[in-house]
Amino acid sequence: MAKVPFSIGTHLVVKHLGYTHHGIYAGRGRVIHYSGFAHFFKKQPIEMTSIEKFSHGKKIIIRHYEHPRFRGRSVVRRMRLRMHENNYHLIINNCEHLCSWAITGIESSQ
């Protein structure tokens, strides 16, 4: 497996047609994300998957935060606390809300 150029706890974004998908890099080539849109709009739980499966071969963009409340392993720990949660909602509880919460403590989505 090739070296992944992301630090643990990094917020990753993949642009798809009409939407973006968000996840947190958990180390060892894995990403924790709300898999709602990852499964063709079907409601799915928070899961850990390979970076390849998360990105679907698309370019991965890093979202930076000026004043993160949590960093690195703390971000991953927070994501793990919510693993298997299945409350995905496009407007009020999506993958971007989850990643923002893990890093800042505040759920937000642009």
NUROMAR-295820 format. One record per atom (N, C-alpha, C, O): residue number from 1; residue in three letters; atom name; x negated, y negated, z. Coordinates in steps of 0.2 Angstrom, whole numbers, plus 5000, padded with zeros to 4 digits. Atoms other than C-alpha are relative to their C-alpha. Last residue first. Layout:
N
   seq   type   atom     px     py     pz
   NUM    ALA     CA      X      Y      Z
...
END
This chain:
110
   seq   type   atom     px     py     pz
   110    GLN      N   4999   5005   5004
   110    GLN     CA   5110   4876   5020
   110    GLN      C   5005   5002   4994
   110    GLN      O   5006   4998   4990
   109    SER      N   5001   4998   5006
   109    SER     CA   5112   4888   5034
   109    SER      C   5001   4994   4995
   109    SER      O   5006   4990   4996
   108    SER      N   4999   5005   5005
   108    SER     CA   5110   4886   5052
   108    SER      C   4999   5003   4993
   108    SER      O   4995   5007   4992
   107    GLU      N   4998   4997   5006
   107    GLU     CA   5110   4897   5068
   107    GLU      C   5002   4994   4995
   107    GLU      O   5006   4990   4996
   106    ILE      N   4994   5003   5003
   106    ILE     CA   5100   4888   5081
   106    ILE      C   5002   5003   4994
   106    ILE      O   4998   5004   4989
   105    GLY      N   4995   4999   4995
   105    GLY     CA   5087   4897   5092
   105    GLY      C   5007   4997   4998
   105    GLY      O   5011   4998   5002
   104    THR      N   4998   5007   4997
   104    THR     CA   5074   4890   5080
   104    THR      C   5004   5001   5006
   104    THR      O   5005   4996   5010
   103    ILE      N   5006   5004   5000
   103    ILE     CA   5065   4906   5073
   103    ILE      C   5001   4993   5004
   103    ILE      O   4997   4991   5008
   102    ALA      N   5006   4996   4997
   102    ALA     CA   5077   4920   5076
   102    ALA      C   4994   4995   5001
   102    ALA      O   4990   4996   5006
   101    TRP      N   4999   4999   4993
   101    TRP     CA   5092   4908   5074
   101    TRP      C   4994   5003   5003
   101    TRP      O   4992   5002   5008
   100    SER      N   5000   5006   4997
   100    SER     CA   5086   4902   5057
   100    SER      C   5000   5001   5007
   100    SER      O   4996   4998   5011
    99    CYS      N   5008   5002   5000
    99    CYS     CA   5083   4920   5051
    99    CYS      C   4999   4993   5004
    99    CYS      O   4994   4993   5008
    98    LEU      N   5004   4995   4996
    98    LEU     CA   5101   4925   5056
    98    LEU      C   4993   4998   5001
    98    LEU      O   4990   4998   5006
    97    HIS      N   4998   5002   4993
    97    HIS     CA   5110   4909   5049
    97    HIS      C   4995   5005   5005
    97    HIS      O   4992   5002   5009
    96    GLU      N   5004   5006   4998
    96    GLU     CA   5100   4913   5033
    96    GLU      C   5002   4997   5007
    96    GLU      O   4997   4995   5010
    95    CYS      N   5007   4998   4999
    95    CYS     CA   5107   4931   5032
    95    CYS      C   4995   4994   5002
    95    CYS      O   4990   4994   5005
    94    ASN      N   5003   4997   5006
    94    ASN     CA   5125   4925   5034
    94    ASN      C   4992   5002   5002
    94    ASN      O   4990   5000   5007
    93    ASN      N   5004   4996   4997
    93    ASN     CA   5136   4921   5049
    93    ASN      C   4996   5004   4995
    93    ASN      O   4997   5010   4994
    92    ILE      N   5002   5001   4993
    92    ILE     CA   5147   4907   5047
    92    ILE      C   4995   5004   5003
    92    ILE      O   4993   5003   5008
    91    ILE      N   5000   5007   4998
    91    ILE     CA   5150   4905   5028
    91    ILE      C   4997   4999   5007
    91    ILE      O   4994   4994   5008
    90    LEU      N   5003   5004   5005
    90    LEU     CA   5146   4922   5020
    90    LEU      C   4999   4993   5002
    90    LEU      O   4994   4990   5001
    89    HIS      N   4995   5004   5003
    89    HIS     CA   5151   4932   5035
    89    HIS      C   4996   4995   4996
    89    HIS      O   4992   4991   4998
    88    TYR      N   5001   5004   5005
    88    TYR     CA   5141   4947   5042
    88    TYR      C   5006   4996   4997
    88    TYR      O   5011   4999   4997
    87    ASN      N   4996   5005   5000
    87    ASN     CA   5146   4954   5058
    87    ASN      C   4999   4995   4995
    87    ASN      O   5000   4989   4996
    86    ASN      N   4997   5000   5007
    86    ASN     CA   5138   4971   5057
    86    ASN      C   5006   4995   5000
    86    ASN      O   5011   4996   4999
    85    GLU      N   4994   5004   4999
    85    GLU     CA   5125   4971   5071
    85    GLU      C   5003   5000   4993
    85    GLU      O   5000   5000   4988
    84    HIS      N   4994   4996   5001
    84    HIS     CA   5113   4986   5067
    84    HIS      C   5007   4996   5001
    84    HIS      O   5012   4998   5000
    83    MET      N   5000   4995   5005
    83    MET     CA   5098   4976   5073
    83    MET      C   5007   5004   5000
    83    MET      O   5009   5005   5006
    82    ARG      N   4994   5000   5004
    82    ARG     CA   5102   4961   5083
    82    ARG      C   5001   5006   4995
    82    ARG      O   5006   5006   4991
    81    LEU      N   4994   5000   4995
    81    LEU     CA   5089   4963   5097
    81    LEU      C   5007   5001   4996
    81    LEU      O   5012   5003   4999
    80    ARG      N   4999   4993   4998
    80    ARG     CA   5077   4968   5083
    80    ARG      C   5006   5000   5005
    80    ARG      O   5009   5005   5005
    79    MET      N   4997   4996   5005
    79    MET     CA   5078   4951   5076
    79    MET      C   5002   5007   5002
    79    MET      O   5008   5009   5000
    78    ARG      N   4993   5002   5000
    78    ARG     CA   5074   4943   5092
    78    ARG      C   5004   5003   4995
    78    ARG      O   5010   5005   4996
    77    ARG      N   4996   4998   4994
    77    ARG     CA   5059   4954   5094
    77    ARG      C   5007   4998   5000
    77    ARG      O   5011   5002   5001
    76    VAL      N   4999   4993   5002
    76    VAL     CA   5053   4950   5076
    76    VAL      C   5004   5003   5006
    76    VAL      O   5009   5006   5005
    75    VAL      N   4995   5001   5005
    75    VAL     CA   5054   4931   5081
    75    VAL      C   5002   5007   4998
    75    VAL      O   5008   5008   4997
    74    SER      N   4994   5003   4996
    74    SER     CA   5044   4934   5097
    74    SER      C   5006   5000   4995
    74    SER      O   5012   5002   4997
    73    ARG      N   4997   4994   4998
    73    ARG     CA   5031   4944   5086
    73    ARG      C   5007   4999   5004
    73    ARG      O   5011   5003   5005
    72    GLY      N   5003   4993   5001
    72    GLY     CA   5027   4929   5076
    72    GLY      C   5004   5006   5003
    72    GLY      O   5010   5006   5001
    71    ARG      N   5005   4999   5005
    71    ARG     CA   5034   4912   5082
    71    ARG      C   4998   5008   5000
    71    ARG      O   4999   5011   5005
    70    PHE      N   5003   4994   4999
    70    PHE     CA   5049   4905   5092
    70    PHE      C   4995   5002   4994
    70    PHE      O   4996   4999   4989
    69    ARG      N   4999   4999   4993
    69    ARG     CA   5055   4887   5095
    69    ARG      C   4996   5007   5001
    69    ARG      O   4993   5008   5007
    68    PRO      N   4997   4993   4999
    68    PRO     CA   5049   4883   5077
    68    PRO      C   5000   5000   5008
    68    PRO      O   4995   4999   5011
    67    HIS      N   5000   4999   4993
    67    HIS     CA   5045   4864   5075
    67    HIS      C   5004   5006   5002
    67    HIS      O   5009   5006   5005
    66    GLU      N   5004   5005   4997
    66    GLU     CA   5041   4860   5057
    66    GLU      C   4999   5001   5008
    66    GLU      O   4993   5001   5010
    65    TYR      N   4996   5004   4995
    65    TYR     CA   5048   4876   5050
    65    TYR      C   4995   4995   5003
    65    TYR      O   4989   4997   5005
    64    HIS      N   5004   5002   4994
    64    HIS     CA   5042   4884   5034
    64    HIS      C   5004   4996   5005
    64    HIS      O   5009   4993   5002
    63    ARG      N   4997   5006   4997
    63    ARG     CA   5052   4895   5022
    63    ARG      C   4996   4998   5006
    63    ARG      O   4995   5002   5011
    62    ILE      N   5001   5000   4993
    62    ILE     CA   5041   4907   5012
    62    ILE      C   5004   4993   5002
    62    ILE      O   5002   4988   5000
    61    ILE      N   5002   5007   4997
    61    ILE     CA   5046   4911   4995
    61    ILE      C   5000   5000   5007
    61    ILE      O   5004   5003   5010
    60    ILE      N   4999   5001   4993
    60    ILE     CA   5046   4929   4988
    60    ILE      C   4998   4993   5002
    60    ILE      O   4992   4992   5001
    59    LYS      N   5005   5004   4996
    59    LYS     CA   5046   4931   4969
    59    LYS      C   5003   4999   5007
    59    LYS      O   5009   4997   5008
    58    LYS      N   5000   5007   5001
    58    LYS     CA   5058   4945   4963
    58    LYS      C   4995   4996   5004
    58    LYS      O   4993   4999   5009
    57    GLY      N   5004   5002   5005
    57    GLY     CA   5055   4963   4962
    57    GLY      C   4999   4993   4998
    57    GLY      O   4996   4991   4994
    56    HIS      N   4997   4998   5007
    56    HIS     CA   5071   4968   4971
    56    HIS      C   4995   4998   4994
    56    HIS      O   4997   4996   4989
    55    SER      N   5001   5005   5006
    55    SER     CA   5064   4957   4985
    55    SER      C   5003   5002   4994
    55    SER      O   5004   4998   4989
    54    PHE      N   4998   5006   4998
    54    PHE     CA   5071   4967   5000
    54    PHE      C   5000   4995   4994
    54    PHE      O   5005   4991   4993
    53    LYS      N   4993   4999   5000
    53    LYS     CA   5068   4984   4992
    53    LYS      C   5004   4993   5002
    53    LYS      O   5009   4991   4999
    52    GLU      N   4998   4998   5007
    52    GLU     CA   5050   4980   4989
    52    GLU      C   5008   5000   4999
    52    GLU      O   5011   4997   4994
    51    ILE      N   5000   5007   5003
    51    ILE     CA   5048   4972   5006
    51    ILE      C   5002   5001   4993
    51    ILE      O   5005   4996   4990
    50    SER      N   5006   5001   5003
    50    SER     CA   5054   4989   5013
    50    SER      C   5000   4993   4997
    50    SER      O   5005   4991   4995
    49    THR      N   5001   4997   5007
    49    THR     CA   5069   4989   5024
    49    THR      C   4993   4998   4998
    49    THR      O   4990   4994   5001
    48    MET      N   5007   5001   5002
    48    MET     CA   5075   4985   5042
    48    MET      C   4998   5004   4993
    48    MET      O   5001   5009   4993
    47    GLU      N   5004   4994   5001
    47    GLU     CA   5093   4982   5044
    47    GLU      C   4993   4998   4999
    47    GLU      O   4991   4993   4998
    46    ILE      N   5007   5002   5000
    46    ILE     CA   5106   4970   5050
    46    ILE      C   4996   5006   4999
    46    ILE      O   4997   5011   5003
    45    PRO      N   5003   5002   4994
    45    PRO     CA   5123   4978   5045
    45    PRO      C   4993   4997   4999
    45    PRO      O   4990   4997   4994
    44    GLN      N   5005   4995   4997
    44    GLN     CA   5133   4979   5029
    44    GLN      C   4996   4997   5006
    44    GLN      O   4996   4991   5007
    43    LYS      N   5002   5001   4993
    43    LYS     CA   5148   4970   5022
    43    LYS      C   4996   5006   5002
    43    LYS      O   4998   5011   5002
    42    LYS      N   4997   4996   4995
    42    LYS     CA   5149   4973   5003
    42    LYS      C   4997   4999   5007
    42    LYS      O   4991   4998   5008
    41    PHE      N   4995   5004   4997
    41    PHE     CA   5144   4958   4992
    41    PHE      C   5004   5005   5005
    41    PHE      O   5009   5003   5008
    40    PHE      N   4995   5002   5005
    40    PHE     CA   5133   4969   4981
    40    PHE      C   5006   4998   5004
    40    PHE      O   5012   5000   5002
    39    HIS      N   4996   4994   5002
    39    HIS     CA   5123   4978   4994
    39    HIS      C   5006   4998   4996
    39    HIS      O   5011   5000   4997
    38    ALA      N   5005   4995   5003
    38    ALA     CA   5109   4965   4997
    38    ALA      C   5004   5006   4997
    38    ALA      O   5001   5010   4993
    37    PHE      N   5000   5001   5007
    37    PHE     CA   5123   4952   5000
    37    PHE      C   4995   5005   4996
    37    PHE      O   4995   5006   4990
    36    GLY      N   4994   5001   5003
    36    GLY     CA   5127   4959   5017
    36    GLY      C   5000   4999   4992
    36    GLY      O   5003   5003   4989
    35    SER      N   5000   4997   5007
    35    SER     CA   5110   4966   5021
    35    SER      C   5007   4999   4997
    35    SER      O   5008   5003   4992
    34    TYR      N   4993   4998   5000
    34    TYR     CA   5107   4955   5036
    34    TYR      C   5001   5002   4993
    34    TYR      O   5000   4998   4988
    33    HIS      N   4995   5004   5003
    33    HIS     CA   5088   4956   5036
    33    HIS      C   5007   5002   5001
    33    HIS      O   5008   5008   5002
    32    ILE      N   4993   4999   4997
    32    ILE     CA   5073   4964   5044
    32    ILE      C   5004   4994   4997
    32    ILE      O   5002   4988   4997
    31    VAL      N   4996   5006   4999
    31    VAL     CA   5058   4965   5032
    31    VAL      C   5007   5002   5004
    31    VAL      O   5010   5007   5002
    30    ARG      N   4993   4999   4999
    30    ARG     CA   5045   4979   5031
    30    ARG      C   5003   4993   5002
    30    ARG      O   4999   4988   5004
    29    GLY      N   4996   5000   5006
    29    GLY     CA   5028   4980   5023
    29    GLY      C   5007   5000   5001
    29    GLY      O   5011   5002   4996
    28    ARG      N   5001   4994   5003
    28    ARG     CA   5018   4984   5039
    28    ARG      C   5005   5001   4994
    28    ARG      O   5008   5007   4993
    27    GLY      N   5007   4996   5000
    27    GLY     CA   5024   4969   5048
    27    GLY      C   5001   5006   4996
    27    GLY      O   5006   5009   4995
    26    ALA      N   5001   4997   4993
    26    ALA     CA   5042   4962   5053
    26    ALA      C   4993   5004   5000
    26    ALA      O   4991   5007   5005
    25    TYR      N   5005   4995   5001
    25    TYR     CA   5044   4949   5039
    25    TYR      C   4998   5003   5007
    25    TYR      O   4996   5000   5012
    24    ILE      N   5006   5002   4996
    24    ILE     CA   5060   4940   5042
    24    ILE      C   4995   5006   4999
    24    ILE      O   4997   5012   5000
    23    GLY      N   5002   4995   4996
    23    GLY     CA   5074   4940   5029
    23    GLY      C   4994   4998   5004
    23    GLY      O   4991   4992   5003
    22    HIS      N   5005   5002   4995
    22    HIS     CA   5084   4928   5018
    22    HIS      C   4998   5006   5005
    22    HIS      O   5003   5010   5006
    21    HIS      N   5000   4995   4995
    21    HIS     CA   5093   4930   5002
    21    HIS      C   4994   4999   5004
    21    HIS      O   4989   4998   5002
    20    THR      N   5007   4998   4998
    20    THR     CA   5097   4916   4990
    20    THR      C   5001   5005   5006
    20    THR      O   5006   5005   5009
    19    TYR      N   5000   5000   4993
    19    TYR     CA   5113   4913   4980
    19    TYR      C   4992   5002   5002
    19    TYR      O   4988   5004   4997
    18    GLY      N   4995   5003   4997
    18    GLY     CA   5119   4910   4962
    18    GLY      C   5000   5000   5008
    18    GLY      O   5004   4997   5011
    17    LEU      N   4995   5004   5004
    17    LEU     CA   5108   4921   4953
    17    LEU      C   5006   4998   5004
    17    LEU      O   5010   5002   5006
    16    HIS      N   4997   4995   5005
    16    HIS     CA   5095   4928   4965
    16    HIS      C   5005   4995   4996
    16    HIS      O   5005   4989   4998
    15    LYS      N   4995   5003   5004
    15    LYS     CA   5082   4918   4974
    15    LYS      C   5003   5005   4996
    15    LYS      O   4999   5008   4992
    14    VAL      N   5000   4998   5007
    14    VAL     CA   5072   4927   4987
    14    VAL      C   5006   4997   4997
    14    VAL      O   5012   4998   4999
    13    VAL      N   4994   5002   5004
    13    VAL     CA   5068   4919   5004
    13    VAL      C   4999   5003   4993
    13    VAL      O   4993   5002   4990
    12    LEU      N   5001   4999   5007
    12    LEU     CA   5056   4925   5018
    12    LEU      C   5006   4999   4996
    12    LEU      O   5012   5000   4999
    11    HIS      N   4994   5000   5003
    11    HIS     CA   5055   4918   5036
    11    HIS      C   4999   5001   4992
    11    HIS      O   4996   4996   4989
    10    THR      N   4999   5005   5005
    10    THR     CA   5038   4923   5043
    10    THR      C   5007   5001   4997
    10    THR      O   5010   5007   4996
     9    GLY      N   4995   5005   4997
     9    GLY     CA   5039   4933   5060
     9    GLY      C   5001   4995   4994
     9    GLY      O   5005   4990   4996
     8    ILE      N   4994   4998   4997
     8    ILE     CA   5023   4943   5056
     8    ILE      C   5005   4995   5002
     8    ILE      O   5002   4990   5005
     7    SER      N   5001   4999   4993
     7    SER     CA   5012   4934   5044
     7    SER      C   5006   5003   5003
     7    SER      O   5012   5002   5001
     6    PHE      N   4995   5004   4995
     6    PHE     CA   5014   4936   5026
     6    PHE      C   4998   5002   5007
     6    PHE      O   4996   5007   5008
     5    PRO      N   5003   5007   4998
     5    PRO     CA   5001   4940   5012
     5    PRO      C   5005   4996   5005
     5    PRO      O   5005   4990   5004
     4    VAL      N   4995   5005   5001
     4    VAL     CA   5005   4959   5011
     4    VAL      C   4998   4993   5003
     4    VAL      O   4995   4993   5008
     3    LYS      N   4999   5004   4994
     3    LYS     CA   4990   4970   5009
     3    LYS      C   5006   4995   4998
     3    LYS      O   5006   4992   4993
     2    ALA      N   5004   5006   5001
     2    ALA     CA   4993   4983   4995
     2    ALA      C   5001   4995   5006
     2    ALA      O   5007   4996   5010
     1    MET      N   4996   5006   5000
     1    MET     CA   5000   5000   5000
     1    MET      C   4996   4994   5000
     1    MET      O   4991   4993   5004
END
